Structure formats: C-alpha cells, structure tokens
Amino acid sequence: MAAALAACPAGGRMAVSLLAAAQAHLAVRFSRPDLHAHPFAGVPYTLTEEGLPVLDGALGALSCILVARPWPLHDLGSLHHGVHPGDVPWEGDGVASELFVARVTRVESLPGDAAKTPLLYHRRAYATTADIPVPASSKPKP
C-alpha cells in the first residue's frame, strides 16, 4: 500500500483504515510490500464515496487528500538542507518508512462492535488500549 502511495502526487486521495486490535495481521500485510506484493488479494473491503478501499472490520476510516509527496523517514536531515524528498537513497535493510501528510476530508463511520479496541503501534510492537486502574482513594464518594 505504501509503495502504491509513494507514486501518488500531492492532491492525490487515500483512505486510512483505523484497524481493530484483532487486525494486526492486516497491518503487517499492508506495511510490507517486500512480503506481500498484492495486499488486497483476498482481503474484504468496501469503497468510500471516492472509490477508495476501507478494510472490512476496521473501527472507522479517514478519507484524505495528500498535501505533499511522502517524505522518507531515513532522510529527515534533508529537511534542513533544502534537499528534495527521495534524493538520498535508502541503503538499509528491509523497507524504508515514509511520512505521509494529508488533509482529512471526511471521517468514515463504520458499523461494528463498540467493544472492539484499536490497534496501536508502540515501541516497535502492536498493542491496544486498556483501562487504567484508579486507586480507591481517587474514586469519587457517593
């Protein structure tokens, strides 16, 4: 997916599916073009008003317009040196990460289970949210 968006100019459209915690396998599938050349193959999705795919089972989605070309995160130093994104080639192992800056044009509300928790990526691992225990001394008195 990211590889397809890399060729998309500013003003191009995209949809960001907000995945549920149980969809970590889809996050991997769409983030690794080196492992999954055709990430949509066999994955159910619906289309937004603009015809953009939103993955089934997602908590919601954001319809967006790209405001700039993606910026390679291995090349953040070039922000201060007037170099154009992509001028410094990626020389590391694996897939390079890119930053996409987009304007949200619509929040797609999807039917689903309100008890689902969101998929988060934190410290190089997938996670989700959990309630934080409140000490008894902090609870309001009836």
N, C-alpha and C positions, 0 to 999 in steps of 0.2 A: 504494500500500500504506500509506504513512504517513498519507495522508488518511483512509483507512478506519479506521486505528487511533486517530486523533485523537478519534473519537466513542466509542471504547471506554472504559468506566469502569474504575476500579480494580477488580481482581478478574477482569477480562476475560482471555482467553487469547490467546497468539500463539506462533508458531514463527519462529525466526530461522534461515534457511538460511545456512550457512557456505560461501560461494561459492569455487570454484576460480579460479585466475588467468585461465583462458580464458573466464570468465563475466562479464567487466566489462560487456558489453552488457546483461546482466540487471540488474546493479547500477544502471545508468543508467535502465533501463526502470522499475524499481520505485521509484526515488527521484525521478522527475519526473512527477507527476500532470498537470502542465501540458502535457507532451508525449505521455504515454501514459495515457489515461483508463481503459483496461482492461488493466492489465499482465499478467494471467494468460491473456489470449486468445492461444491458440496456443503457450503455454509448458507443456511437460510437467512434471507434478508427481505426488507420491504424498501420501497423507494419514497423519498421525500417529494414535495411538490416540484422540485427542480430535477427530479430523477436521480438523486444521489442515494447510494445504498446506506441503510441503517440496519445493523445486525439484529436479528430476532433475539429476544431475551434481554436486550440492553435495558438499562434503567431509564434511559432517555437519549437524546442526541442534540447536537448543536449544528445547525446549518450555518455555514460560514463563507465569507469571501476572503481570499488571501490578499493581504495588503502589501506583501513583498515576496520575493523568491525565498526559498528556505535557506537558512544560514547554517553551514556545517559547524557543529559544536567543537570539533577539533581545531577550529581556526578562529576562535574568539579574539585572539590577539590582533587579527587584521582589522577589527572594528576601530582600532586606534591608529591605524596606519594607512587608511584610505584604500585598502585592497578590496576588490570585489569578492563577494561570497563565491567559494569554489575555486579561487585562483591558486590556493595552496592545496595540493592533492593529499588525500588520505593515504597514509603509509603504514597504518597499524593493522593488526589482525582483526578479522571479523568485519562487522558492518559499522560504518560511521553514523553517529546520531546527528540529526538536523533539527533546528528550531524553526517552527512554522508560526508566523504571526498572522492572525486572521481576525476579521471583524465578525462577531456573531450577528447574524441577521434574523435568526429565529431559534427558539428553544422548542425542540420536538418533544412533546409529552407522549409517552407510550403507555399503553395499558400493561399492567403487570402486577406482580405481587409486591405490596407495600413493605413487606417484611424483608425483602432482599437487601443485602448490604452492598456498597460499591466496591469495586476492585481498585486498589491503590497500588502504586509502585513506590516503595520507600527503601532506601539503603540497599539497592540492587536486589530487592525481593518483592514479591507480590504479597499484599496484606489486605486487610479490610478494617472497618471501624468496629469498635466495641464500646460498651458503656463504661464510664469511669466510675468506680465505686466512690460514693460520697460518705465520708465519715459520719457516724451517728451524731457527733457534736455539731455538724454543719447543717443537718436537716432541720427544716422549719418545724416549730412546735405547733400542734393542732390547736 
